[in-house]
Amino acid sequence: MSHDKLDRLMARGTEFLGTRWAIMGGAMSWISERNLVSAISNAGGFGVIACGAMPPELLDKEIAATKAMTDKPFGVNLITMHPDIDDLIDICARHEVSHVVLAGGLPSGKSIDRIKGNGAKLIAFAPALALAKKLKRSGVDALVVEGMEAGGHIGPVSTSVLAQEILPHVAADMPVFVAGGIGRGEAIAAYLEMGAVGVQLGTRFVCAHECIAHENFKKMFLRASARDAVPSVQIDPRLPVIPVRALKNRETENFSAKQREVAAKLDSGELEMGEAQLQIEHYWAGALKRAVIDGDVESGSVMAGQSVGMVKREEPIADIVKELVDEAAAALSNRG
Ligand SMILES: Cc1cc2nc3c(=O)[nH]c(=O)nc-3n(C[C@H](O)[C@H](O)[C@H](O)COP(=O)(O)O)c2cc1C
């Protein structure tokens, strides 16, 4: 099958990433480590290490281990509010990581300058058009536009609406990757035709052979349909929590109980708002680890996007990437 049209539409994305295909493996805490990241990069995509709450020494080791498994480009995803963000940026620089992705809120000018000063390319998330323009002005090199169909922490707007709001106004000026709810190549083709230079997927890569997620976690993915991947519910209007999309289980109720507990401590003055929100964030990191690493998929958080219904079998990353690419190429050539 001819990939000419796909190659043309992805050209800015593949040039920006230095890859065969402009398909990013979205960073997933606990999951996007050396094995999955190197497998995605070796298959022609762009793997991204999830630093999450890792301390600097661990990130250092993870980057070194990933480099030992691939000579292809990969990125590192850092959370903007990590207390050691400066050290983490410096570790990326020491390893000459080519691309840094900043997630979890708007990046500070200081972080942007530090990353750019080190010579890395900087990718950030744009949750709205005004913020996309602001990020461009502040020196960010490329954007990910991620809709609420995605797994993990989500915003309120769907991928299809965000893509329409942002791509026509920004795509000519900087590379934009679309994420959230992409399970097949036909959707990749559609977003490329709308002006995206590439895409980012998370959910679709979880059941890869190379992914270290626990068998129980993968089994739940294989059984689930789109409607099982639901956002968490906010209990207390004073405690705004960023919703998390995950598969329905007992943990869904545990999270409500956790919110009530934290809200009560807010009431009694035992906790300040900032500390209360931090407790909620730490709760998620622990709950995801319980499910992904320990395999406790009842009381842990099985974060998954709505595309989970399109995950049909455990298979090598190379097969998943090939299937996505072939579907996208076929969809484009069918349009003549
Ligand atoms: C289990 C899981 C964990 C995730 N953890 C993170 C994370 O730590 N940091 C981040 O920026 N995005 C995280 N994401 C979002 C992914 O990077 C990616 O953008 C998203 O999965 C794309 O949407 P999709 O799931 O519909 O493919 C996570 C997603 C999943 C499914």
The ligand as an SDF file (V2000), in Angstrom:
LIG
                    3D

 31 33  0  0  0  0  0  0  0  0999 V2000
   -3.1090    4.9100   32.3390 C   0  0  0  0  0  0  0  0  0  0  0  0
   -2.8230    6.2980   31.8360 C   0  0  0  0  0  0  0  0  0  0  0  0
   -1.9180    7.1100   32.5170 C   0  0  0  0  0  0  0  0  0  0  0  0
   -1.6090    8.3920   32.0420 C   0  0  0  0  0  0  0  0  0  0  0  0
   -0.6770    9.1480   32.7130 N   0  0  0  0  0  0  0  0  0  0  0  0
   -0.3020   10.3580   32.2000 C   0  0  0  0  0  0  0  0  0  0  0  0
    0.7420   11.1160   32.8090 C   0  0  0  0  0  0  0  0  0  0  0  0
    1.3360   10.6890   33.8070 O   0  0  0  0  0  0  0  0  0  0  0  0
    1.0860   12.3190   32.2620 N   0  0  0  0  0  0  0  0  0  0  0  0
    0.4550   12.7990   31.1330 C   0  0  0  0  0  0  0  0  0  0  0  0
    0.7990   13.8880   30.6690 O   0  0  0  0  0  0  0  0  0  0  0  0
   -0.5420   12.1010   30.5350 N   0  0  0  0  0  0  0  0  0  0  0  0
   -0.9250   10.8930   31.0300 C   0  0  0  0  0  0  0  0  0  0  0  0
   -1.8800   10.1560   30.3800 N   0  0  0  0  0  0  0  0  0  0  0  0
   -2.4260   10.6460   29.0660 C   0  0  0  0  0  0  0  0  0  0  0  0
   -1.6120   10.0780   27.8890 C   0  0  0  0  0  0  0  0  0  0  0  0
   -0.3160   10.6010   27.8650 O   0  0  0  0  0  0  0  0  0  0  0  0
   -2.2520   10.3690   26.5240 C   0  0  0  0  0  0  0  0  0  0  0  0
   -2.2150   11.7440   26.2530 O   0  0  0  0  0  0  0  0  0  0  0  0
   -3.6800    9.8840   26.4420 C   0  0  0  0  0  0  0  0  0  0  0  0
   -3.7290    8.5490   26.8750 O   0  0  0  0  0  0  0  0  0  0  0  0
   -4.1880   10.0010   25.0020 C   0  0  0  0  0  0  0  0  0  0  0  0
   -5.5290    9.6570   24.9040 O   0  0  0  0  0  0  0  0  0  0  0  0
   -6.0330    8.1340   24.6860 P   0  0  0  0  0  0  0  0  0  0  0  0
   -5.9040    7.4710   26.0080 O   0  0  0  0  0  0  0  0  0  0  0  0
   -7.4510    8.3310   24.2770 O   0  0  0  0  0  0  0  0  0  0  0  0
   -5.1770    7.5190   23.6250 O   0  0  0  0  0  0  0  0  0  0  0  0
   -2.2330    8.8850   30.8600 C   0  0  0  0  0  0  0  0  0  0  0  0
   -3.1550    8.0570   30.1850 C   0  0  0  0  0  0  0  0  0  0  0  0
   -3.4420    6.7780   30.6430 C   0  0  0  0  0  0  0  0  0  0  0  0
   -4.4230    5.9060   29.8730 C   0  0  0  0  0  0  0  0  0  0  0  0
  1  2  1  0
  2  3  1  0
  2 30  2  0
  3  4  2  0
  4  5  1  0
  4 28  1  0
  5  6  2  0
  6  7  1  0
  6 13  1  0
  7  8  2  0
  7  9  1  0
  9 10  1  0
 10 11  2  0
 10 12  1  0
 12 13  2  0
 13 14  1  0
 14 15  1  0
 14 28  1  0
 15 16  1  0
 16 17  1  0
 16 18  1  0
 18 19  1  0
 18 20  1  0
 20 21  1  0
 20 22  1  0
 22 23  1  0
 23 24  1  0
 24 25  2  0
 24 26  1  0
 24 27  1  0
 28 29  2  0
 29 30  1  0
 30 31  1  0
M  END
$$$$
